[in-house]
């Protein structure tokens, strides 16, 4: 009986994945491509990229960069068709909270990049990419959100 339930669960997962066009499986290569382009864009703009795809407890920092003494946590969002809207709008409060939590872990564990720990100046940016436009267009939202917007006041 247990084996049959597992089989049914796998069938349901496969069905759900097919219902959304299998996007979960196909988005990762696109995401890697966009993040590589975004890292190159940031480097051209004078940022020093110090980490990519830093993950902690279900959160991920697409790009961690330095601009002077400021650590910049960059969330990269993209659209591949003109009708998909503004990619930056997909960075909602729940996503911001995950980014903030992961950024705190990064600051705490990377003393070489952030020698001042939680006192290190930092910023949360969103870099949106319109991949359907050639050449690719990036829109950089510096200071897109603050940690105080994500974490309730005590």
Backbone as JSON, one array per atom type, in Angstrom:
{
  "sequence": "XXXXXXXXXXXXXXXXXXXXXXXXXXXXXXXXXXXXXXXXXXXXXXXXXXXXXXXXXXXXXXXXXXXXXXXXXXXXXXXXXXXXXXXXXXXXXXXXXXXXXXXXXXXXXXXXXXXXXXXXXXXXXXXXXXXXXXXXXXXXXXXXXXXXXXXXXX",
  "N": [[0.81, -1.19, 0.0], [1.92, 1.28, 0.78], [3.89, 1.68, -1.18], [2.3, 2.09, -3.42], [1.0, 4.5, -2.78], [3.22, 6.25, -2.79], [3.89, 6.05, -5.48], [1.6, 7.19, -6.62], [1.87, 9.8, -5.62], [4.19, 10.61, -6.93], [3.23, 10.53, -9.54], [1.29, 12.54, -9.4], [2.95, 14.77, -8.88], [4.43, 14.81, -11.26], [2.35, 15.3, -13.06], [1.49, 17.85, -12.18], [3.81, 19.3, -12.74], [3.84, 19.08, -15.51], [1.55, 20.49, -16.05], [2.24, 23.17, -15.58], [3.82, 23.61, -17.69], [6.26, 22.48, -17.24], [8.0, 24.29, -16.18], [9.6, 24.53, -13.84], [11.7, 22.77, -14.29], [12.88, 23.84, -16.58], [13.53, 26.5, -16.08], [15.91, 26.91, -14.61], [18.37, 26.73, -16.24], [17.94, 29.01, -17.84], [17.83, 30.95, -15.85], [20.46, 30.79, -14.83], [21.86, 31.7, -17.08], [20.88, 34.35, -17.33], [21.72, 35.4, -14.86], [24.48, 35.26, -15.17], [24.84, 37.11, -17.23], [23.93, 39.35, -15.84], [25.83, 39.55, -13.77], [28.07, 40.19, -15.3], [27.22, 42.67, -16.29], [27.07, 44.14, -13.87], [29.79, 44.1, -13.17], [30.87, 45.62, -15.26], [29.79, 48.03, -14.52], [31.31, 48.71, -12.39], [31.16, 47.24, -10.03], [32.3, 44.75, -7.7], [31.98, 41.46, -8.02], [31.37, 39.11, -5.58], [30.17, 36.77, -4.78], [27.98, 34.19, -5.98], [24.72, 32.81, -6.26], [24.37, 32.16, -3.51], [23.25, 30.21, -0.93], [20.97, 29.63, 1.8], [19.04, 28.06, 4.19], [16.66, 27.72, 2.53], [16.59, 30.15, 1.23], [18.04, 32.29, -1.29], [20.76, 34.13, -2.54], [21.13, 35.79, -5.43], [23.25, 37.32, -6.54], [26.08, 38.53, -4.89], [27.72, 41.45, -4.29], [30.31, 43.98, -4.2], [30.4, 47.43, -3.74], [32.52, 49.8, -3.47], [32.81, 50.12, -0.05], [30.41, 49.02, 0.49], [28.28, 46.24, 0.8], [26.41, 44.65, -1.61], [23.42, 43.11, -2.13], [22.01, 41.38, -4.64], [19.08, 40.74, -6.33], [18.08, 38.99, -9.11], [15.85, 39.29, -11.71], [13.89, 38.22, -14.5], [12.28, 38.61, -17.71], [11.08, 36.93, -20.58], [9.39, 37.38, -22.63], [7.5, 39.98, -24.17], [4.95, 40.4, -23.06], [5.0, 39.68, -20.38], [5.22, 41.5, -18.3], [6.59, 43.61, -15.64], [9.58, 42.44, -14.43], [10.75, 42.97, -11.94], [8.67, 43.4, -10.21], [8.0, 40.97, -9.16], [9.39, 40.53, -6.87], [8.31, 40.1, -4.06], [7.01, 40.69, -0.67], [7.44, 38.3, 0.81], [9.54, 37.11, -0.62], [11.47, 39.1, -0.28], [11.89, 38.89, 2.48], [13.1, 36.35, 2.65], [15.44, 36.87, 1.23], [16.59, 38.82, 2.88], [17.03, 37.35, 5.25], [18.87, 35.42, 4.35], [20.91, 37.12, 3.58], [21.67, 38.14, 6.07], [22.8, 35.83, 7.17], [24.94, 35.53, 5.42], [26.47, 37.85, 5.99], [27.16, 37.3, 8.61], [28.77, 35.02, 8.4], [30.84, 35.51, 6.6], [33.47, 36.94, 7.09], [35.68, 37.86, 5.71], [34.7, 39.17, 3.45], [32.84, 40.86, 4.6], [34.0, 42.53, 6.89], [33.06, 44.02, 9.03], [30.86, 42.75, 9.91], [27.52, 42.73, 10.99], [27.5, 45.43, 11.07], [28.43, 46.28, 8.71], [28.1, 48.33, 5.89], [25.31, 47.83, 3.82], [23.16, 46.93, 1.05], [20.07, 46.35, -0.65], [19.39, 45.36, -3.8], [17.52, 45.2, -6.88], [17.78, 43.71, -9.96], [16.47, 43.92, -13.01], [15.81, 42.14, -15.98], [15.14, 42.37, -19.39], [14.81, 40.03, -21.49], [13.87, 39.61, -24.02], [14.45, 41.73, -25.57], [16.87, 42.97, -27.77], [19.97, 44.57, -27.86], [20.1, 42.92, -24.63], [18.21, 44.44, -22.06], [18.85, 45.95, -19.0], [17.44, 46.94, -15.93], [18.22, 48.7, -13.14], [17.43, 48.64, -9.87], [18.38, 50.32, -7.32], [18.78, 49.94, -3.85], [16.27, 48.74, -3.5], [14.63, 47.66, -1.53], [14.37, 47.84, 2.06], [15.78, 46.38, 5.02], [14.26, 46.94, 7.27], [11.73, 47.15, 6.26], [11.02, 44.58, 5.86], [11.33, 43.06, 8.2], [9.43, 43.04, 11.11], [9.1, 45.79, 13.39], [10.47, 45.76, 16.68]],
  "CA": [[0.0, 0.0, 0.0], [2.78, 2.46, 0.85], [4.51, 1.88, -2.48], [1.3, 2.63, -4.33], [0.82, 5.92, -2.43], [4.38, 6.97, -3.3], [3.76, 6.11, -6.93], [0.58, 8.19, -6.93], [2.43, 11.11, -5.33], [5.09, 10.92, -8.04], [2.38, 10.8, -10.7], [0.7, 13.87, -9.19], [4.01, 15.77, -9.07], [4.73, 14.86, -12.69], [1.21, 15.95, -13.68], [1.55, 19.28, -11.85], [4.93, 19.87, -13.46], [3.42, 19.2, -16.9], [0.5, 21.51, -16.12], [2.83, 24.5, -15.67], [4.75, 23.6, -18.82], [7.57, 22.0, -16.82], [8.84, 25.47, -15.97], [10.59, 24.3, -12.79], [12.86, 22.09, -14.88], [13.5, 24.6, -17.66], [13.9, 27.85, -15.67], [17.25, 27.0, -14.03], [19.37, 27.15, -17.23], [17.67, 30.42, -18.2], [18.24, 31.75, -14.7], [21.93, 30.84, -14.82], [22.28, 32.56, -18.19], [20.56, 35.74, -16.99], [22.58, 35.81, -13.75], [25.82, 35.47, -15.73], [24.77, 38.41, -17.92], [23.77, 40.38, -14.8], [27.13, 39.7, -13.11], [28.93, 40.93, -16.24], [26.71, 44.04, -16.28], [27.51, 44.78, -12.63], [31.24, 44.3, -13.27], [31.08, 46.78, -16.15], [29.36, 49.22, -13.78], [32.28, 48.97, -11.33], [30.94, 46.39, -8.86], [33.13, 43.56, -7.59], [31.13, 40.32, -7.69], [32.1, 38.27, -4.62], [29.5, 35.47, -4.64], [26.77, 33.96, -6.79], [23.87, 31.7, -5.83], [24.62, 31.83, -2.11], [21.99, 29.68, -0.4], [20.86, 29.32, 3.22], [17.68, 27.81, 4.72], [15.59, 27.96, 1.56], [16.75, 31.45, 0.56], [19.2, 32.35, -2.17], [21.22, 35.43, -3.03], [21.58, 35.57, -6.8], [24.58, 37.91, -6.67], [26.58, 39.38, -3.8], [28.76, 42.28, -4.89], [30.79, 45.11, -3.4], [30.56, 48.74, -4.39], [33.27, 50.47, -2.41], [32.72, 49.35, 1.2], [29.03, 48.54, 0.63], [27.91, 44.93, 0.27], [25.15, 44.78, -2.35], [22.74, 41.84, -2.38], [21.27, 41.65, -5.87], [18.11, 39.76, -6.81], [17.95, 39.12, -10.56], [14.56, 38.82, -12.25], [13.87, 38.41, -15.95], [11.15, 38.2, -18.55], [11.55, 36.49, -21.89], [8.38, 37.81, -23.6], [7.04, 41.35, -23.91], [3.7, 40.41, -22.31], [5.15, 39.15, -19.02], [5.22, 42.56, -17.29], [7.84, 44.05, -15.02], [10.12, 41.34, -13.63], [11.07, 43.41, -10.58], [7.44, 43.34, -9.41], [7.88, 39.64, -8.57], [10.13, 40.47, -5.61], [7.29, 40.46, -3.07], [7.45, 40.74, 0.73], [7.95, 36.99, 1.23], [10.85, 36.95, -1.26], [12.36, 40.05, 0.39], [12.23, 38.35, 3.79], [14.06, 35.28, 2.42], [16.7, 37.5, 0.83], [17.14, 39.46, 4.07], [17.49, 36.29, 6.15], [20.06, 34.84, 3.74], [21.94, 38.16, 3.65], [22.16, 38.15, 7.46], [23.7, 34.68, 7.31], [26.16, 35.83, 4.65], [27.25, 38.83, 6.76], [27.64, 36.63, 9.83], [29.72, 33.93, 8.12], [31.87, 35.88, 5.62], [34.21, 38.08, 7.66], [36.62, 38.41, 4.72], [33.95, 40.09, 2.57], [32.13, 41.82, 5.45], [34.75, 42.51, 8.14], [32.32, 44.69, 10.11], [29.68, 41.94, 10.23], [26.23, 43.38, 10.83], [27.73, 46.89, 10.96], [28.89, 46.52, 7.34], [27.06, 48.95, 5.06], [24.8, 46.93, 2.79], [22.02, 47.43, 0.28], [19.33, 45.31, -1.38], [19.04, 45.83, -5.15], [16.87, 44.29, -7.82], [18.22, 43.93, -11.34], [15.5, 43.25, -13.88], [16.31, 41.96, -17.34], [14.17, 42.11, -20.45], [15.59, 39.17, -22.37], [13.3, 39.6, -25.37], [14.98, 42.91, -26.26], [18.27, 42.8, -28.16], [20.65, 43.87, -26.78], [19.36, 42.76, -23.38], [18.09, 45.67, -21.27], [18.79, 45.79, -17.55], [16.99, 48.07, -15.14], [18.82, 48.48, -11.84], [16.72, 49.31, -8.78], [19.28, 50.37, -6.17], [18.04, 50.13, -2.6], [14.88, 48.38, -3.83], [13.91, 47.51, -0.26], [15.17, 47.94, 3.29], [15.54, 45.31, 5.97], [13.22, 47.36, 8.19], [10.45, 46.91, 5.6], [10.79, 43.14, 5.83], [11.27, 42.56, 9.57], [8.62, 43.95, 11.94], [9.77, 46.49, 14.47], [10.3, 45.16, 18.01]],
  "C": [[0.86, 1.26, 0.0], [3.42, 2.74, -0.5], [3.54, 2.51, -3.47], [1.07, 4.12, -4.05], [1.99, 6.76, -2.94], [4.3, 7.12, -4.81], [2.74, 7.17, -7.33], [1.09, 9.6, -6.69], [3.37, 11.54, -6.45], [4.3, 11.26, -9.3], [1.76, 12.19, -10.6], [1.74, 14.96, -9.42], [4.33, 15.95, -10.54], [3.61, 15.6, -13.43], [1.23, 17.46, -13.43], [2.66, 19.96, -12.63], [4.58, 20.05, -14.94], [2.37, 20.29, -17.07], [1.1, 22.91, -16.23], [3.9, 24.55, -16.77], [6.13, 23.09, -18.43], [8.54, 23.13, -16.51], [9.91, 25.27, -14.91], [11.87, 23.7, -13.39], [13.58, 22.97, -15.89], [13.96, 25.99, -17.23], [15.34, 27.96, -15.19], [18.32, 27.37, -15.07], [19.18, 28.61, -17.68], [18.14, 31.33, -17.09], [19.75, 31.9, -14.61], [22.46, 31.77, -15.9], [22.06, 34.03, -17.84], [21.48, 36.23, -15.87], [24.02, 36.02, -14.2], [25.88, 36.81, -16.45], [24.7, 39.55, -16.9], [25.09, 40.62, -14.08], [28.09, 40.47, -14.0], [28.52, 42.4, -16.29], [27.21, 44.79, -15.04], [29.02, 45.04, -12.64], [31.57, 45.49, -14.14], [30.73, 48.09, -15.45], [30.26, 49.51, -12.57], [32.08, 48.18, -10.04], [31.93, 45.23, -8.89], [32.22, 42.42, -7.15], [31.92, 39.38, -6.78], [31.44, 36.91, -4.39], [28.3, 35.42, -5.58], [26.05, 32.75, -6.24], [24.2, 31.21, -4.42], [23.31, 31.42, -1.47], [22.1, 29.39, 1.09], [19.39, 29.17, 3.58], [16.56, 28.18, 3.74], [15.64, 29.3, 0.87], [17.99, 31.41, -0.31], [19.48, 33.79, -2.54], [21.76, 35.19, -4.42], [23.01, 36.07, -6.98], [24.88, 38.71, -5.4], [27.76, 40.14, -4.39], [29.19, 43.35, -3.9], [30.86, 46.32, -4.29], [31.22, 49.61, -3.33], [33.26, 49.58, -1.17], [31.34, 48.73, 1.39], [28.86, 47.16, 0.01], [26.53, 45.09, -0.37], [24.61, 43.38, -2.65], [21.77, 42.07, -3.54], [20.37, 40.46, -6.22], [17.91, 40.02, -8.3], [16.62, 38.52, -10.99], [14.54, 39.11, -13.74], [12.52, 38.05, -16.54], [11.71, 37.9, -19.92], [10.57, 36.86, -23.0], [7.86, 39.18, -23.19], [5.8, 41.4, -23.01], [3.81, 39.97, -20.86], [5.21, 40.22, -17.94], [6.6, 42.88, -16.75], [8.39, 42.94, -14.13], [10.39, 41.74, -12.18], [9.85, 43.34, -9.66], [7.26, 41.99, -8.72], [8.69, 39.48, -7.28], [9.19, 40.99, -4.52], [7.86, 40.41, -1.65], [8.03, 39.41, 1.2], [9.35, 36.75, 0.65], [11.87, 37.88, -0.59], [12.81, 39.51, 1.74], [13.26, 37.23, 3.66], [15.44, 35.85, 2.06], [17.37, 38.11, 2.06], [17.74, 38.43, 5.02], [18.8, 35.68, 5.64], [21.21, 35.84, 3.78], [22.53, 38.26, 5.06], [23.14, 37.01, 7.69], [25.02, 34.94, 6.59], [27.05, 36.79, 5.46], [27.9, 38.18, 7.99], [28.78, 35.65, 9.55], [30.85, 34.3, 7.16], [32.63, 37.13, 6.08], [35.22, 38.66, 6.68], [35.94, 39.41, 3.79], [33.27, 41.2, 3.37], [32.81, 41.87, 6.82], [34.03, 43.17, 9.31], [31.06, 43.92, 10.5], [28.39, 42.7, 9.98], [26.34, 44.91, 10.76], [28.22, 47.27, 9.56], [27.79, 47.23, 6.56], [26.61, 47.96, 3.99], [23.52, 47.51, 2.18], [21.38, 46.24, -0.44], [18.86, 45.9, -2.71], [18.26, 44.76, -5.89], [17.34, 44.69, -9.21], [17.25, 43.17, -12.23], [16.03, 43.26, -15.31], [15.16, 41.67, -18.28], [14.93, 41.36, -21.55], [15.08, 39.15, -23.8], [13.78, 40.78, -26.2], [16.45, 42.66, -26.56], [18.86, 44.17, -28.48], [19.79, 43.86, -25.51], [19.36, 44.08, -22.61], [17.99, 45.31, -19.79], [18.26, 47.08, -16.95], [17.42, 47.78, -13.71], [18.08, 49.32, -10.8], [17.62, 49.24, -7.55], [18.48, 50.67, -4.92], [16.56, 49.82, -2.78], [14.03, 48.16, -2.6], [14.9, 47.6, 0.89], [14.84, 46.78, 4.19], [14.41, 45.66, 6.93], [11.82, 47.21, 7.58], [10.04, 45.44, 5.71], [10.55, 42.6, 7.24], [10.46, 43.53, 10.42], [9.45, 44.59, 13.05], [9.49, 45.82, 15.8], [9.69, 46.18, 18.98]]
}
